């Protein structure tokens, strides 16, 4: 297994040097609009992607995952923006040609933000972390008709993307709905539907153990890693810890890796046991005092993961 981290805003030499020194090995691009060309023509410029990869490689790093241009709310609502499909297909071809191994497609509307109240939780020493609880009174969920229509629009996009992934070999990954409210398209049941509908070896998951623990705790995470992992469907992992869940507490708080409900060592051991060899990305860092750029929290997380790797190696 390996450690990947997010890109910074400009892919600066300073940032690449820092994360190399901390022990990261790969870079993940979380925005579908980061690369030159997306804002101008709707999809990335091939030369820009190649140059960015060369710069990353000059530090001994490489690209692990990129993000395709967003599929808009208008498209997912069936109100137009059909150009979204062509743009994301072109982007997938560009990333594949540039040698990027994994791409994620975001879809507007896969979460129900109206269902949650949000704040910053204060934890040990006053650090701040993301927290959510079910809203009161509870808003109405989308109807089954609306959910079916959304799934149909998702299928319209993936029907075009999957053949490109199969032809080029790039992995097409989906992140679970965060927050995983009841009936979210990529929640507990919906997440399974993706690989049921697309059994391609190039379709799988950007598995987020923190998001899935929000649904019901560590037992769900261990079961899903066993299920998806033994089928080769986990392409990379978002590695974060939480307290509570929607099922047990009606809400949750994110935490530092050592301070949540999950035993992160057991998570990594289960990933190893199912043959996972990809990247682990410690995202959603809590906010530490004086850590304006988030590098202290990121460095803590990388060090924690590397220590867990070392422990696994001698188990």
C-alpha positions in Angstrom: 0.0 0.0 0.0 1.0 3.6 -0.6 0.2 7.1 0.7 -1.3 9.7 -1.6 -2.2 13.3 -0.7 -4.2 16.1 -2.3 -2.6 18.6 -4.8 -2.3 22.2 -3.7 -3.7 25.1 -5.6 -0.8 25.7 -7.9 1.2 22.5 -7.7 4.0 24.6 -6.2 7.6 23.3 -5.8 7.4 24.1 -2.1 4.4 21.9 -1.6 5.7 19.0 -3.6 9.0 19.2 -1.7 7.1 19.2 1.6 4.9 16.2 0.9 7.9 14.3 -0.5 9.8 15.0 2.8 6.8 13.8 4.8 6.7 10.5 3.0 3.8 10.8 0.5 4.2 8.9 -2.8 1.3 10.0 -5.0 -0.8 13.1 -5.7 -4.6 13.1 -6.0 -6.5 15.8 -7.9 -9.9 16.4 -6.3 -11.2 19.2 -8.6 -12.7 18.5 -12.0 -11.6 22.0 -13.1 -8.0 22.1 -11.9 -6.2 21.4 -15.2 -5.9 24.0 -17.9 -8.5 23.6 -20.6 -11.5 22.6 -18.5 -12.8 26.2 -18.1 -11.9 27.1 -21.7 -13.1 24.0 -23.7 -14.8 21.8 -21.1 -12.1 19.2 -20.7 -8.3 19.2 -19.8 -5.6 20.0 -22.3 -3.4 16.9 -22.8 -0.1 18.9 -22.8 -1.1 20.5 -19.5 -1.7 17.1 -17.9 1.5 15.7 -19.2 3.5 18.7 -18.0 1.9 18.5 -14.5 2.7 14.8 -14.3 6.3 15.4 -15.3 6.7 18.0 -12.6 5.2 15.7 -10.0 7.5 12.9 -11.2 10.6 15.1 -10.8 10.0 14.9 -7.0 9.8 11.1 -7.1 6.0 11.2 -6.9 3.3 10.4 -9.5 -0.3 11.0 -10.1 -2.7 8.5 -8.5 -6.1 9.9 -9.2 -7.7 12.7 -11.2 -11.2 14.0 -11.3 -13.3 14.4 -14.4 -15.2 17.6 -15.1 -18.4 17.9 -13.0 -21.7 16.6 -14.3 -24.0 19.5 -13.6 -27.1 19.7 -11.5 -29.0 20.8 -14.7 -28.0 17.6 -16.5 -28.8 15.4 -13.5 -32.2 17.1 -13.3 -32.9 16.4 -17.0 -32.9 20.1 -17.8 -30.1 20.3 -20.4 -26.3 20.6 -20.4 -26.0 17.5 -22.7 -22.5 18.8 -23.5 -21.5 17.5 -20.0 -21.3 13.9 -21.4 -19.0 14.8 -24.3 -16.8 16.9 -22.0 -16.3 14.2 -19.4 -15.7 11.5 -22.1 -13.0 13.8 -23.7 -11.5 14.3 -20.3 -11.3 10.5 -19.6 -9.5 10.0 -22.9 -7.0 12.8 -22.1 -6.2 11.4 -18.7 -5.8 7.9 -20.0 -3.4 9.1 -22.7 -1.4 11.0 -20.1 -1.0 7.8 -18.1 -3.2 8.6 -15.1 -4.3 5.3 -13.6 -7.6 6.3 -11.8 -10.3 8.9 -12.6 -13.3 9.9 -10.5 -16.6 11.2 -11.8 -18.6 13.5 -9.5 -22.4 13.7 -9.9 -24.5 16.6 -8.5 -27.4 15.4 -6.4 -25.9 12.2 -5.0 -26.2 13.7 -1.5 -29.1 15.3 0.3 -27.6 18.3 2.1 -31.0 19.5 3.2 -31.2 16.5 5.6 -28.3 17.7 7.7 -27.3 20.5 10.1 -23.5 21.2 10.1 -21.0 22.8 12.4 -17.4 22.6 13.6 -17.0 20.3 16.6 -14.5 21.2 19.3 -12.4 18.3 20.3 -9.2 17.7 22.3 -7.2 20.9 22.9 -9.8 22.9 21.0 -9.1 21.4 17.5 -12.0 21.9 15.1 -13.5 19.1 13.0 -16.4 18.6 10.7 -19.6 17.6 12.4 -23.2 16.8 11.1 -26.5 15.8 12.7 -29.9 15.0 11.2 -31.9 18.2 10.7 -35.0 18.9 12.8 -37.7 18.8 11.7 -36.6 16.2 9.1 -37.1 17.5 5.6 -38.7 15.3 3.0 -36.6 12.8 1.1 -36.7 12.7 -2.7 -39.5 10.5 -4.1 -38.8 7.1 -5.7 -39.6 8.6 -9.1 -37.0 11.3 -8.6 -34.4 8.8 -7.5 -35.1 6.5 -10.5 -34.8 9.5 -12.8 -31.4 10.4 -11.2 -30.2 6.9 -11.6 -31.2 6.9 -15.2 -29.1 10.1 -15.8 -26.2 8.4 -14.0 -26.5 5.5 -16.4 -26.5 7.8 -19.4 -23.1 9.1 -18.4 -21.5 5.8 -17.4 -22.8 4.1 -20.5 -20.5 6.5 -22.4 -17.6 6.4 -19.9 -17.2 2.7 -19.3 -16.3 1.7 -22.9 -13.6 4.3 -22.9 -12.2 2.9 -19.6 -12.3 -0.6 -21.0 -10.5 0.5 -24.2 -7.8 2.5 -22.5 -7.4 0.7 -19.2 -7.9 3.7 -16.9 -9.9 2.9 -13.8 -13.2 4.6 -13.3 -14.0 5.1 -9.6 -17.0 6.3 -7.6 -17.0 7.8 -4.1 -19.8 6.9 -1.7 -22.4 9.5 -1.0 -21.2 11.8 1.8 -23.3 12.2 3.9 -24.8 8.7 3.4 -28.4 9.5 4.2 -31.2 7.0 3.5 -31.7 6.4 -0.2 -28.7 8.5 -1.3 -27.7 7.1 -4.8 -24.3 6.0 -3.6 -25.2 5.1 -0.1 -25.1 1.6 1.4 -27.4 -0.1 -1.1 -26.9 2.3 -4.0 -23.1 1.8 -3.9 -23.5 -1.9 -4.7 -25.6 -1.1 -7.7 -22.7 0.5 -9.6 -20.7 -2.7 -10.1 -23.9 -4.7 -10.5 -24.8 -2.5 -13.5 -21.2 -2.2 -14.7 -19.3 -5.5 -14.1 -16.2 -4.2 -15.9 -12.8 -4.7 -14.2 -12.2 -1.0 -14.8 -15.3 0.1 -12.8 -14.9 0.3 -9.0 -14.7 2.4 -5.9 -12.8 5.2 -4.3 -13.7 3.6 -1.0 -14.0 6.2 1.9 -14.0 4.4 5.2 -15.0 7.6 7.1 -18.0 8.2 4.9 -19.1 4.6 5.2 -18.6 4.6 9.0 -20.9 7.6 9.1 -23.6 5.2 8.0 -23.3 2.7 10.8 -19.8 2.3 12.3 -16.8 0.1 11.8 -18.6 -3.2 11.3 -20.0 -1.8 8.0 -16.5 -0.7 6.9 -15.0 -4.1 7.6 -17.8 -6.0 5.8 -17.6 -3.8 2.8 -13.8 -4.0 2.5 -14.1 -7.7 2.6 -16.9 -7.7 0.0 -15.5 -5.1 -2.5 -11.9 -5.9 -1.8 -12.0 -9.6 -2.6 -13.7 -8.7 -5.9 -10.9 -6.3 -6.8 -13.3 -3.3 -6.8 -11.4 -1.0 -4.3 -9.1 1.2 -6.5 -8.0 3.6 -3.7 -9.1 4.5 -0.1 -10.0 7.7 1.7 -8.6 7.1 5.1 -10.4 9.0 7.9 -11.9 8.3 11.3 -15.2 9.4 12.8 -17.1 9.4 16.1 -20.8 8.3 16.0 -22.9 7.5 13.0 -26.3 8.3 11.6 -27.6 4.9 12.8 -26.2 5.1 16.3 -26.2 8.8 17.2 -28.2 10.6 14.4 -24.9 12.3 13.5 -21.1 12.1 13.5 -17.9 14.0 14.0 -14.7 13.5 12.0 -11.5 13.1 14.1 -7.8 12.7 13.9 -6.9 9.1 12.9 -6.2 8.0 16.5 -9.3 9.6 18.1 -12.4 8.1 16.5 -14.5 5.0 16.9 -12.6 2.9 14.3 -9.4 1.0 14.9 -7.5 2.2 11.8 -4.9 -0.6 12.1 -7.6 -3.2 11.7 -8.9 -1.3 8.6 -5.5 -1.5 7.0 -5.0 -5.1 8.0 -8.4 -6.0 6.3 -7.3 -4.1 3.2 -4.1 -6.1 3.1 -5.9 -9.3 3.6 -8.1 -8.8 0.6 -5.1 -8.0 -1.6 -5.4 -4.2 -1.8 -2.1 -2.6 -2.9 -3.3 0.9 -3.9 -3.2 4.3 -2.3 -4.5 5.4 1.0 -5.3 9.2 1.2 -5.8 10.7 4.7 -8.3 13.4 3.7 -10.6 15.8 5.7 -8.0 16.8 8.3 -9.3 18.5 11.4 -8.2 22.1 11.9 -5.3 22.4 14.3 -4.2 25.6 16.1 -1.9 27.7 14.0 -2.0 25.3 11.1 -3.3 27.6 8.4 -2.2 25.5 5.4 -3.2 22.2 7.0 0.3 20.8 6.6 0.7 19.9 10.3 -2.4 17.8 10.3 -1.5 16.3 7.0 2.0 15.5 8.3 0.5 13.9 11.5 -1.8 11.7 9.3 1.0 10.6 6.9 3.2 9.7 9.9 0.4 7.8 11.5 -0.3 5.8 8.4 3.4 5.0 7.7 3.7 3.7 11.3 0.7 1.5 10.7 2.3 0.2 7.5 5.5 -0.6 9.5 3.5 -2.5 12.1 1.7 -4.5 9.4 5.0 -5.5 7.9 6.1 -7.3 11.0 2.8 -8.8 12.0 
